[in-house]
């Protein structure tokens, strides 16, 4: 059995200058796997192997390479090779390439596009980065409703290789207004003499060019489409968004949320390719904000310094109370942020969420307080009055933390901010301050200090 081509074997073939073997092995491979091999090679070897690829495969592989690798490759190959790549790339990949490449390389790319393509590229680049328009491609199959099924299939065979997808076709009128859709499956099983008007679906799910890409991702998740049409204000079909592009968006949105929830500025560059200074600057602003906000906690403790000196045992339970409050608040905020991200929750649901989290908080708070009361009285030998102070604080703080954690992401969403900003670090800072105030106030009432 022939060995699977990996980086080590590829190095060996390069050293032996067995270029014919390399070409033959790469020709039968999936373009994604070839891209994975190339990105792990040093620049000189990557360019050598890339030049061994057939023209069609080279363009497909190029589209799957990381942006930095694309940059290095364009810097190393000839203008003719750049031209070959541009001619074979799908239009949305060209737009992405122009948008993300340094200015000195853009001219090399643009000069191999025709006047109409340059105009379209400029038009696409004017869409906001987070909009549906920035994600769409113009390479789709559109049909007229007067076509018969046989003619439509002939049309698809004629132009299908130039289009990014043929699985769903779009029916437009003389003014390119979207009238319906028809799947390739429906075309194949329909009577060849039927017209497109007879078989097309008129209940169409579509996106507008300025819709937020996160909203479009929810449409893909809800309906399970392979592609969604994009229309302008007059409902004219201007492009489609395919599921492969949307999967990349979903990954980017999830990564962005993770970064924000961890109190960092979002960063699209892969971790190992991001400089140490850039990583530090992404983290430093939020750390400064959280550090300064944490001074409120210190101020509260200084205010009740006399109480802590009088009943010193109270200080022993502060870490436990603050940690429990922060953890319970983070649980609630994580669930709500996730619910908002996938469309299960909307800001208008705040009363339902408040009522639900309050009931959860009471169950959790009472359970934690009961266990803690028994532990303090029977194992730690703490007085009943101190145990009661700690346990009442637990119930109150868990309830407040759940309400804060459940509602702050909704408030952020309503104000137009990313709900992920109200994640663990931010919630913990707020809940810590509230926990201390509740604790010392309950202690002053029960212990009379």
Secondary structure by P-SEA (a helix, b strand, c coil): ccccccaaaaaaaaaacaaaaaaaaaaaccaaaaaaaaaaccaaaaaaaaaaccaaaaaaaaaaccaaaaaaaaacccaaaaaaaaaaccaaaaaaaaacccccaaaaaaaaccaaaaaaaaaaaaccccccccccccbbbbbbccccaaaaaaaaaacccccccccbbbbbcccccccccccaaaaaacccccccccccccbbbbbcccccaaaaaaaaaaccccbbbbbcccccccccccaaaaaaaaaaaaaaaaaaaacccccccccccccaaaaaaaccaaaaaaaaaaaaaaaaaaaaaaaaaaccccccaaaaaaaaaaaaaaaaaaaaaaaaaaccccccaaaaaaaaaaaaaaaaaaaaaaaaaaaaaccccccaaaaaaaaaaaaaaaaaaaaaaacaaaaaaaaccccccccaaaaaaaaaaaaaaaaaaaaaaaacc
